[in-house]
Amino acid sequence: MDKFRVEVISKTSNPQQVIYAALHQDYSEGFVFDERDLWPSEADCGEIIVKRLLAGERGHYGPLEHPQIVFNCGYFPHSVMQQARTHRISVSFDVQSLRYTGIRFMDAAVGKKDIEEVFYLRPVGYYTDREGKKYYYSSEQREEDLKWCLEAAKRYKTDIEAGMSEEHARGKLPFDYRQHFIVSFNLRSFLHFCDLRNKKNAQLEIQKLCELMWPHFEEWTPAIADWYKTTRLGKAKLSP
């Protein structure tokens, strides 16, 4: 998991003021843009949002959909993408395609890339299955799995060089090849995503994705992040 990366490409510069403007326009007689010089500071807007929209689980999350943040996520296993895109999340993904981006497998086959830069295997250690049964993933097992990944990369290279299409050859690769992707959230959908995936029974790797996203979110909207940590984080509540 030490290779996983999350970087911010862009984000709304004043997210808490944007949310304030939205909630203020809901009940304001005037055109709130004309009052922009009178809007509270970014920090004060965060306090207002928590008090008027979030405290007491009022459920008035519509204004939170206006600010947006865009992440570039790298070196995550394909299974993270499989889990990230389920359960009605209102986000946009652009994901590295194995129809056009298979050179890394060919490089791994001949030693130009480390096999673990191309495929993901969990670290050696103790794990539990969905029913709570414990097991140990040993270094010996992991070494055998790495050999299998290398053989799959070699087979991919052989197939491509023989004229097979990329979408055909990729079907023989281990499931957890690494992928880079870009994902954009509005603020509400990010909280929704955390409700679903930043909890103890979520897949370990997607928990790590949330963990790496969180500091960026906390810096972006500190008042809302503080409220969320106190009231919802890790509690597996139904998302807003």
N, C-alpha and C positions, 0 to 999 in steps of 0.2 A: 504493500500500500504506500510505500515511501515514494513511488514514482507518480502518484496521483497529483494533479495540478488543477487549480481553479484560479482564473484571473478575470477581472472585470473589464469588459470592453467599453461599456458606456452605462450611464445611469442618469436619471433625472436629477438635476443639480440641487433642487430645493424640494424634495419629496413631501416633507411635512407641511410646507406652505401650500403646495398644490392640493393636498388633501384638505387642508383648512379652507382653501378657496372653494372647493367642491361642496363641503358641508355648509359653508357660509351662504353659498348661492342657493342652496335648498330652501332657506327660509328668509333670504334677503330680498327686499323690495327692489333695491337698486342693482346696477350692473357692477359686479364685484371687482372687475378689472380696474374700474375708475377709482376704486378705493385702495389700490395696491400699496400706496405709500403708508396706509394706515394698518396694513396687515401686521400681526404679531411677528416676532422674530422666528426663525426656523425652530429654535429650541422651545420657545413658548407655544408654537403651533403643535409641537409634539405633545406637550402637556394637555393642551385643549383636546386633541384627538383622543387621547387616552380617557380623559374625563367624560367627553360627550359621546364618543362612539364605542369605545371598547370596554370601559369599566362596567362591571355588572353583567358582562356577556349580553349586551343589548342586541348584538347581531346586525348592526347597521354598518356593513362592510363595503357598500357600494363605492363611497368616496376613495377607498383604498385602492381601487382599480386603476387610477389615473397615473401614478408614478410607475416607471419601468426601470428594470435593471437587467443587463445582458451579461452573461457569464460565458467564458471560454473554458471548457473542461477537458482535461487531457489525460490519456493513459488509463482510462477506466475500462474494466471488462465489459464485454457486450451484454452480460446479464444485468448490469446497472441500467443500460438503456432499456432493456426489456421491462424492468420494474418501474423505471422512471416515467414511462409513457402510459402507464395504466391508471385506472381509477379517476377518470374525468378531471384531468388537470388542464386548466386554461393557459397553456404555454405554447411557445413555438420552438421547435427543434430544427437544427440543421446538423446532420450527422455524417461523419466520414463514411463514404460508401466503399464497399469492397468490390464494386464493379469497376472502380476507377483508381483505387489506391491500394494495390496489392504488392507494390515493389518491396515493401518492408519484409514480406514473407520470403521473397526470393533472396533478399540480402541476408536474412537470418539463416537461410539454408546453406549459405556459403561462408558464414561467419563474419559478414560485414556488420551485422547488428547482433547484439546480445539477444538470446532467445527470450529473456524475461522483459525486454523492451517491447516485444511483439505480442507475447502471450502472458496472461495473468494466471498465477497459481497462488492460493492462499499460503501464508507463512506456516511453518511447522508449529504445531500447538494443539491444544485441546479445543474441541468444538462440540456443539450439540445439534441434533437434527430437529425437525419440526415437532416431533413428539417429546423432545427433551432428553433423548438418549445421547449419552456422552461417548465420544470417540477421540482417538488421537491420530493426527496426521503427521506421520513420521518423516524424518529427513530422507530415509530410504525410499518411501513412497513418492515423495516430492521429486527426488532425482529421477525416478523411473518415469514420472509424468513429464518432466522436462525433456527427457529423451523422446517420449512420444510426440511432444510438441515439435521437436526438431525434425523428426521423421515426417510429420505432417507438412512442415514447411518445405522439406525436400520434395515431397510428392507434389505439392502445389507448383513448385518450380518446374518439375518434370512435365506436368500437365500443361502448363502455360507454354512452355517451349515446344510442346508437341502440337500446339494450335488450339487447345481447349479455351473456351471463353472464361473470363474471370468469374462470372456469376455461376458457372458450372463448377469450376475448380474450388471456389471458396466453400462449397458445400461439404468438403472433406476436412476442413480445418476444425480444430477444437473450438468449442462454443465460446470460450472466454478469450478470444483475441481482443487486444486493446483497441479502443476507439477514441477519437477526439470528437467533441461536439460543441455547438453553440446553442445556448438555451436562453430565452428571454422570458422574464416573469413580470407581471404587474405585482404590486406589493401584496395584494390579497392572495394571489395565486402562489406567491412564495410561502406565505403562512400556511396555505392549504397543503403545499408540498411538504413542509416541515411536519405538519400534523400526521401525514401519511408515512413519512420515511425517516424522520428523526426520532425514532423510538426504539426500544430495546429489542422488539421482535422483528424489526425490519432486517433485510439482508445487510450484513456487516459492511459491505463495500458501499452501499448507498447511504448508510449512516455516515461513512467517512466523507462522501460527497457533501452531505448536509453540513458536516463539521467544518469542511473547508470553505463552504459558502458563507457560513454564519458570521465570521468576523467582518466580512465585507458588508453584510446586511446590518450588522450592529453599528458599524461606523456610519452607514448611510442614514439610518433612521433610529437613532439611539433610544428615544422615548418609547417607540413602538416595540423595539427589540427587548427593552427592559420589561415592559408589560407582558410580552409573550413568554419570556423566560420564567416570569413569576407565576403566570396563570395557565400556560398551555404546554410548554416545552416538555416533551417526553411523556406526556400523560395520555397520549393516544385518543384524544377527543376527536369527535367528528369535525372535519375542517369547516371553516366559515365559507 
